[in-house]
Amino acid sequence: MGSAIVGFGRQRYTTADGKEQEWFAVGLSPRKGALTLYGLTYDASSADLLARLGPHTTGKGCLYVKRLDAVDHEVLADLIDRSWRTNHQDPLEA
């Protein structure tokens, strides 16, 4: 994961080649071009929140925000909460 990414929780997933991996449920990394938030855009279930967030771009599972003060913080908190509840797997239940 490296020292530039902070991740919370855990989730298991299967890669395209069939290998099972483990990754964090949600995370963030302060990149030069934008703050990168991981685990927030895996599927279309958060389209309603993303539409209200403010200026951002997305990638597979990632949300990119150039200016944190330009987005709606309440919507961002809801997005993180929803993603945590969707992604995080309790290690005792997995």
TIVO-2410 file (N, C-alpha, C; in nm, 3 decimals):
# residues 94
REC num residu      c1      c2      c3 atome chaine
REC   1      M   0.082  -0.117   0.000     N      A
REC   1      M   0.000   0.000   0.000    CA      A
REC   1      M   0.087   0.125   0.000     C      A
REC   2      G   0.202   0.124   0.060     N      A
REC   2      G   0.290   0.239   0.057    CA      A
REC   2      G   0.263   0.335   0.171     C      A
REC   3      S   0.352   0.432   0.186     N      A
REC   3      S   0.340   0.526   0.296    CA      A
REC   3      S   0.256   0.648   0.261     C      A
REC   4      A   0.213   0.661   0.137     N      A
REC   4      A   0.137   0.778   0.094    CA      A
REC   4      A  -0.014   0.755   0.098     C      A
REC   5      I  -0.057   0.635   0.136     N      A
REC   5      I  -0.199   0.603   0.142    CA      A
REC   5      I  -0.236   0.564   0.284     C      A
REC   6      V  -0.345   0.620   0.333     N      A
REC   6      V  -0.398   0.582   0.464    CA      A
REC   6      V  -0.529   0.508   0.437     C      A
REC   7      G  -0.538   0.384   0.484     N      A
REC   7      G  -0.658   0.305   0.461    CA      A
REC   7      G  -0.721   0.261   0.592     C      A
REC   8      F  -0.851   0.239   0.588     N      A
REC   8      F  -0.927   0.197   0.706    CA      A
REC   8      F  -1.012   0.076   0.671     C      A
REC   9      G  -1.022  -0.016   0.764     N      A
REC   9      G  -1.104  -0.135   0.744    CA      A
REC   9      G  -1.040  -0.232   0.647     C      A
REC  10      R  -1.121  -0.326   0.601     N      A
REC  10      R  -1.070  -0.423   0.504    CA      A
REC  10      R  -1.184  -0.477   0.421     C      A
REC  11      Q  -1.147  -0.522   0.304     N      A
REC  11      Q  -1.242  -0.590   0.217    CA      A
REC  11      Q  -1.166  -0.687   0.129     C      A
REC  12      R  -1.230  -0.795   0.095     N      A
REC  12      R  -1.173  -0.892   0.001    CA      A
REC  12      R  -1.239  -0.873  -0.134     C      A
REC  13      Y  -1.162  -0.896  -0.239     N      A
REC  13      Y  -1.217  -0.887  -0.374    CA      A
REC  13      Y  -1.142  -0.985  -0.463     C      A
REC  14      T  -1.200  -1.016  -0.576     N      A
REC  14      T  -1.138  -1.107  -0.672    CA      A
REC  14      T  -1.099  -1.026  -0.794     C      A
REC  15      T  -0.973  -1.038  -0.834     N      A
REC  15      T  -0.923  -0.965  -0.950    CA      A
REC  15      T  -0.975  -1.029  -1.079     C      A
REC  16      A  -0.954  -0.961  -1.190     N      A
REC  16      A  -1.001  -1.010  -1.320    CA      A
REC  16      A  -0.941  -1.146  -1.354     C      A
REC  17      D  -0.821  -1.173  -1.303     N      A
REC  17      D  -0.757  -1.303  -1.332    CA      A
REC  17      D  -0.790  -1.410  -1.228     C      A
REC  18      G  -0.887  -1.382  -1.140     N      A
REC  18      G  -0.936  -1.481  -1.045    CA      A
REC  18      G  -0.862  -1.489  -0.912     C      A
REC  19      K  -0.764  -1.404  -0.890     N      A
REC  19      K  -0.690  -1.405  -0.763    CA      A
REC  19      K  -0.768  -1.328  -0.657     C      A
REC  20      E  -0.769  -1.383  -0.536     N      A
REC  20      E  -0.835  -1.315  -0.425    CA      A
REC  20      E  -0.735  -1.224  -0.356     C      A
REC  21      Q  -0.775  -1.098  -0.335     N      A
REC  21      Q  -0.690  -0.998  -0.273    CA      A
REC  21      Q  -0.761  -0.936  -0.154     C      A
REC  22      E  -0.685  -0.866  -0.073     N      A
REC  22      E  -0.742  -0.788   0.036    CA      A
REC  22      E  -0.695  -0.645   0.022     C      A
REC  23      W  -0.784  -0.551   0.046     N      A
REC  23      W  -0.755  -0.408   0.034    CA      A
REC  23      W  -0.832  -0.340   0.146     C      A
REC  24      F  -0.806  -0.216   0.168     N      A
REC  24      F  -0.881  -0.144   0.271    CA      A
REC  24      F  -1.020  -0.106   0.220     C      A
REC  25      A  -1.111  -0.081   0.311     N      A
REC  25      A  -1.249  -0.048   0.273    CA      A
REC  25      A  -1.261   0.094   0.219     C      A
REC  26      V  -1.201   0.190   0.287     N      A
REC  26      V  -1.195   0.328   0.241    CA      A
REC  26      V  -1.058   0.383   0.277     C      A
REC  27      G  -1.011   0.478   0.198     N      A
REC  27      G  -0.879   0.534   0.223    CA      A
REC  27      G  -0.861   0.666   0.154     C      A
REC  28      L  -0.744   0.726   0.178     N      A
REC  28      L  -0.713   0.854   0.115    CA      A
REC  28      L  -0.564   0.869   0.095     C      A
REC  29      S  -0.530   0.955   0.001     N      A
REC  29      S  -0.391   0.985  -0.028    CA      A
REC  29      S  -0.382   1.127  -0.082     C      A
REC  30      P  -0.297   1.210  -0.021     N      A
REC  30      P  -0.279   1.345  -0.073    CA      A
REC  30      P  -0.181   1.343  -0.190     C      A
REC  31      R  -0.232   1.343  -0.310     N      A
REC  31      R  -0.149   1.341  -0.431    CA      A
REC  31      R  -0.124   1.483  -0.478     C      A
REC  32      K  -0.025   1.500  -0.564     N      A
REC  32      K   0.010   1.633  -0.613    CA      A
REC  32      K  -0.107   1.701  -0.685     C      A
REC  33      G  -0.177   1.628  -0.770     N      A
REC  33      G  -0.285   1.686  -0.849    CA      A
REC  33      G  -0.418   1.695  -0.780     C      A
REC  34      A  -0.441   1.607  -0.683     N      A
REC  34      A  -0.572   1.603  -0.616    CA      A
REC  34      A  -0.565   1.512  -0.495     C      A
REC  35      L  -0.656   1.535  -0.402     N      A
REC  35      L  -0.676   1.442  -0.291    CA      A
REC  35      L  -0.749   1.322  -0.349     C      A
REC  36      T  -0.693   1.204  -0.330     N      A
REC  36      T  -0.754   1.082  -0.383    CA      A
REC  36      T  -0.819   1.008  -0.268     C      A
REC  37      L  -0.948   0.979  -0.284     N      A
REC  37      L  -1.025   0.904  -0.186    CA      A
REC  37      L  -1.061   0.770  -0.247     C      A
REC  38      Y  -1.020   0.662  -0.184     N      A
REC  38      Y  -1.036   0.527  -0.238    CA      A
REC  38      Y  -1.161   0.460  -0.181     C      A
REC  39      G  -1.224   0.378  -0.264     N      A
REC  39      G  -1.336   0.296  -0.220    CA      A
REC  39      G  -1.470   0.366  -0.225     C      A
REC  40      L  -1.477   0.484  -0.285     N      A
REC  40      L  -1.601   0.560  -0.281    CA      A
REC  40      L  -1.685   0.550  -0.408     C      A
REC  41      T  -1.631   0.491  -0.514     N      A
REC  41      T  -1.703   0.492  -0.642    CA      A
REC  41      T  -1.701   0.356  -0.711     C      A
REC  42      Y  -1.711   0.247  -0.635     N      A
REC  42      Y  -1.704   0.114  -0.696    CA      A
REC  42      Y  -1.820   0.083  -0.789     C      A
REC  43      D  -1.936   0.134  -0.757     N      A
REC  43      D  -2.051   0.107  -0.843    CA      A
REC  43      D  -2.138   0.232  -0.850     C      A
REC  44      A  -2.247   0.223  -0.918     N      A
REC  44      A  -2.332   0.341  -0.938    CA      A
REC  44      A  -2.420   0.374  -0.817     C      A
REC  45      S  -2.404   0.302  -0.707     N      A
REC  45      S  -2.492   0.322  -0.592    CA      A
REC  45      S  -2.475   0.459  -0.526     C      A
REC  46      S  -2.368   0.529  -0.556     N      A
REC  46      S  -2.346   0.660  -0.495    CA      A
REC  46      S  -2.363   0.775  -0.594     C      A
REC  47      A  -2.422   0.749  -0.707     N      A
REC  47      A  -2.440   0.853  -0.810    CA      A
REC  47      A  -2.519   0.971  -0.755     C      A
REC  48      D  -2.616   0.946  -0.669     N      A
REC  48      D  -2.696   1.055  -0.612    CA      A
REC  48      D  -2.611   1.150  -0.529     C      A
REC  49      L  -2.519   1.096  -0.451     N      A
REC  49      L  -2.431   1.180  -0.369    CA      A
REC  49      L  -2.326   1.249  -0.454     C      A
REC  50      L  -2.270   1.179  -0.549     N      A
REC  50      L  -2.168   1.239  -0.635    CA      A
REC  50      L  -2.225   1.357  -0.713     C      A
REC  51      A  -2.351   1.348  -0.751     N      A
REC  51      A  -2.415   1.457  -0.826    CA      A
REC  51      A  -2.426   1.585  -0.742     C      A
REC  52      R  -2.428   1.570  -0.610     N      A
REC  52      R  -2.441   1.686  -0.520    CA      A
REC  52      R  -2.310   1.727  -0.455     C      A
REC  53      L  -2.203   1.653  -0.479     N      A
REC  53      L  -2.076   1.674  -0.408    CA      A
REC  53      L  -2.009   1.806  -0.441     C      A
REC  54      G  -2.004   1.840  -0.567     N      A
REC  54      G  -1.928   1.956  -0.611    CA      A
REC  54      G  -1.818   1.910  -0.705     C      A
REC  55      P  -1.722   1.996  -0.737     N      A
REC  55      P  -1.620   1.964  -0.837    CA      A
REC  55      P  -1.535   1.842  -0.798     C      A
REC  56      H  -1.536   1.741  -0.885     N      A
REC  56      H  -1.459   1.620  -0.862    CA      A
REC  56      H  -1.449   1.542  -0.994     C      A
REC  57      T  -1.361   1.444  -0.995     N      A
REC  57      T  -1.356   1.346  -1.102    CA      A
REC  57      T  -1.351   1.209  -1.035     C      A
REC  58      T  -1.376   1.106  -1.112     N      A
REC  58      T  -1.375   0.971  -1.058    CA      A
REC  58      T  -1.294   0.878  -1.145     C      A
REC  59      G  -1.250   0.770  -1.084     N      A
REC  59      G  -1.185   0.660  -1.152    CA      A
REC  59      G  -1.247   0.533  -1.097     C      A
REC  60      K  -1.193   0.420  -1.134     N      A
REC  60      K  -1.248   0.294  -1.084    CA      A
REC  60      K  -1.224   0.284  -0.934     C      A
REC  61      G  -1.328   0.311  -0.857     N      A
REC  61      G  -1.319   0.304  -0.712    CA      A
REC  61      G  -1.263   0.428  -0.646     C      A
REC  62      C  -1.216   0.527  -0.724     N      A
REC  62      C  -1.152   0.645  -0.667    CA      A
REC  62      C  -1.229   0.773  -0.695     C      A
REC  63      L  -1.219   0.864  -0.601     N      A
REC  63      L  -1.276   0.997  -0.614    CA      A
REC  63      L  -1.159   1.094  -0.603     C      A
REC  64      Y  -1.150   1.188  -0.698     N      A
REC  64      Y  -1.042   1.286  -0.699    CA      A
REC  64      Y  -1.101   1.424  -0.674     C      A
REC  65      V  -1.046   1.494  -0.572     N      A
REC  65      V  -1.093   1.626  -0.535    CA      A
REC  65      V  -0.972   1.719  -0.536     C      A
REC  66      K  -0.976   1.821  -0.620     N      A
REC  66      K  -0.863   1.916  -0.626    CA      A
REC  66      K  -0.865   2.014  -0.510     C      A
REC  67      R  -0.984   2.057  -0.470     N      A
REC  67      R  -0.996   2.154  -0.361    CA      A
REC  67      R  -1.100   2.105  -0.263     C      A
REC  68      L  -1.057   2.064  -0.147     N      A
REC  68      L  -1.149   2.013  -0.046    CA      A
REC  68      L  -1.251   2.119  -0.003     C      A
REC  69      D  -1.210   2.245  -0.004     N      A
REC  69      D  -1.303   2.351   0.035    CA      A
REC  69      D  -1.408   2.380  -0.072     C      A
REC  70      A  -1.397   2.318  -0.189     N      A
REC  70      A  -1.492   2.340  -0.297    CA      A
REC  70      A  -1.605   2.237  -0.300     C      A
REC  71      V  -1.595   2.133  -0.217     N      A
REC  71      V  -1.698   2.030  -0.216    CA      A
REC  71      V  -1.786   2.044  -0.093     C      A
REC  72      D  -1.903   1.986  -0.099     N      A
REC  72      D  -1.997   1.988   0.013    CA      A
REC  72      D  -1.951   1.883   0.115     C      A
REC  73      H  -1.906   1.929   0.230     N      A
REC  73      H  -1.848   1.839   0.332    CA      A
REC  73      H  -1.950   1.741   0.388     C      A
REC  74      E  -2.074   1.784   0.399     N      A
REC  74      E  -2.179   1.695   0.449    CA      A
REC  74      E  -2.204   1.581   0.349     C      A
REC  75      V  -2.207   1.614   0.223     N      A
REC  75      V  -2.225   1.512   0.119    CA      A
REC  75      V  -2.105   1.418   0.118     C      A
REC  76      L  -1.983   1.472   0.132     N      A
REC  76      L  -1.863   1.388   0.136    CA      A
REC  76      L  -1.868   1.293   0.255     C      A
REC  77      A  -1.911   1.342   0.371     N      A
REC  77      A  -1.924   1.257   0.489    CA      A
REC  77      A  -2.025   1.145   0.465     C      A
REC  78      D  -2.137   1.178   0.401     N      A
REC  78      D  -2.237   1.076   0.368    CA      A
REC  78      D  -2.181   0.972   0.271     C      A
REC  79      L  -2.104   1.018   0.175     N      A
REC  79      L  -2.043   0.929   0.077    CA      A
REC  79      L  -1.945   0.832   0.143     C      A
REC  80      I  -1.863   0.884   0.233     N      A
REC  80      I  -1.767   0.800   0.305    CA      A
REC  80      I  -1.841   0.700   0.394     C      A
REC  81      D  -1.944   0.747   0.464     N      A
REC  81      D  -2.023   0.659   0.551    CA      A
REC  81      D  -2.087   0.546   0.470     C      A
REC  82      R  -2.149   0.581   0.359     N      A
REC  82      R  -2.214   0.479   0.275    CA      A
REC  82      R  -2.111   0.378   0.223     C      A
REC  83      S  -1.997   0.428   0.180     N      A
REC  83      S  -1.893   0.339   0.128    CA      A
REC  83      S  -1.839   0.247   0.236     C      A
REC  84      W  -1.820   0.301   0.356     N      A
REC  84      W  -1.773   0.219   0.468    CA      A
REC  84      W  -1.872   0.106   0.496     C      A
REC  85      R  -2.000   0.140   0.506     N      A
REC  85      R  -2.102   0.039   0.535    CA      A
REC  85      R  -2.111  -0.066   0.424     C      A
REC  86      T  -2.086  -0.026   0.301     N      A
REC  86      T  -2.093  -0.118   0.187    CA      A
REC  86      T  -1.968  -0.204   0.177     C      A
REC  87      N  -1.851  -0.144   0.197     N      A
REC  87      N  -1.724  -0.212   0.168    CA      A
REC  87      N  -1.664  -0.290   0.285     C      A
REC  88      H  -1.673  -0.235   0.405     N      A
REC  88      H  -1.599  -0.293   0.518    CA      A
REC  88      H  -1.651  -0.431   0.556     C      A
REC  89      Q  -1.558  -0.523   0.574     N      A
REC  89      Q  -1.591  -0.657   0.618    CA      A
REC  89      Q  -1.526  -0.680   0.754     C      A
REC  90      D  -1.608  -0.713   0.851     N      A
REC  90      D  -1.558  -0.741   0.985    CA      A
REC  90      D  -1.469  -0.864   0.979     C      A
REC  91      P  -1.345  -0.855   1.031     N      A
REC  91      P  -1.255  -0.971   1.025    CA      A
REC  91      P  -1.308  -1.094   1.098     C      A
REC  92      L  -1.397  -1.074   1.194     N      A
REC  92      L  -1.453  -1.187   1.267    CA      A
REC  92      L  -1.564  -1.257   1.186     C      A
REC  93      E  -1.621  -1.184   1.089     N      A
REC  93      E  -1.727  -1.241   1.007    CA      A
REC  93      E  -1.677  -1.294   0.874     C      A
REC  94      A  -1.559  -1.250   0.831     N      A
REC  94      A  -1.507  -1.288   0.699    CA      A
REC  94      A  -1.452  -1.428   0.697     C      A
***
